[in-house]
Amino acid sequence: MNIIIPMAGMGKRMRPHTLTIPKPLIPIAGKPIVQRLVEDIAKVCGKPIHEIAFIIGRFGPEVEAHLIQVAAEVGAKGRIFYQDEALGTAHAVQCAKECLNGEVVVAFADTLFKADFTIDTSKDGVIFVQQVADPTAFGVVTIGSDGHIEGFVEKPKTFVSDLAIIGIYYFKDGGYLKNEIQYLLDNNIRDKGEYQITNALENMKNKGTRFFPGSVSEWLDCGNSDATVYTNTRYLSYLEGQNLMASDVVLEHSVVIQPSYVGKGVKITRSVVGPYASIGDGSQITDSRIKETIVLKNSSIKNSMISGSMVGNHTSVEGKMNKLSLGDYSTLAE
């Protein structure tokens, strides 16, 4: 089985955090979003993974090497493909057409999930969905009387269904998907100005492919900073009971309330950290109270009370008592 992960977006809703780091590399409980996604998919595939295709922007050799290593850690070969122009979900998937063969999972790298199942590979295809309050921002599916998917609608303006496609798909025949996407591109078939994977799915359905909905226990969005902080909180709750503190963490008159992640070389002095905090490698927390917050690497927080926040890499905060969203290399002091 192959996995296709489109992740070339600029992450505008996550700014300022994505000005210096691609959104899928922002850490959740100490690991990049995309690494968490790959590990979780590997758990539910039920079959060996041969190749993982990462469709990215021009993120640079360091990022590319990291992604290859992410694939290697689940026993797969990592491959890098580029999407230089944002032309829609179908176009993004087709950028990795060399890997669209045999059984394929497509997963967009701005979502995580909790699931206790194995993908049903006896089906032609499985489209994972979740019920949402406002379906107008999503692609949605309609379900027939026998449980299969009858139709796909991209961001409906009027109500047709509240079952939103969460961005994870299983296809028994990746080559068939590749051909249907190529048909859209060759004939310039767009929806709302872009090539949408839902149009390819609709064509496949009309030719007899039977797609079925899949469900997850929880769908976790990483689209903006508030959602990512919440996802970090939920993911830490999944990991409760595991050792999430590096062996060289220094605690001086301090306590870490679990579940929390504390990285290598962190020093915490006269402070309370947690619950649901993630503190990146090399950061220092002094005379502070931090909970439900992501602090990235090599940052310093002093004399502060922070909750529900994201603090970037190499950032300094002193004397703050509120919710923050600070990008890398920032300084904020009272």
Secondary structure by P-SEA (a helix, b strand, c coil): cbbbbbccccccccccccccccccccccccccaaaaaaaaaaaaccccccbbbbbcccccaaaaaaaaaaaaaacbbbbbbbbcccccaaaaaaccccccccbbbbbbccccccccccccccccbbbbbbbbccccccbbbbbccccccccccccccccccccccccbbbbccaaaaaaaaaaaaaacccccccccaaaaaaaaaaabbbbbbbbccbbbbcccaaaaaaaaaaaaaaaccccccccccccccccccccbbbccbbbbcccccccbbbbccbbbbcccccccbbbccbbbbccccccccccccbbbbccccccccccccccccc
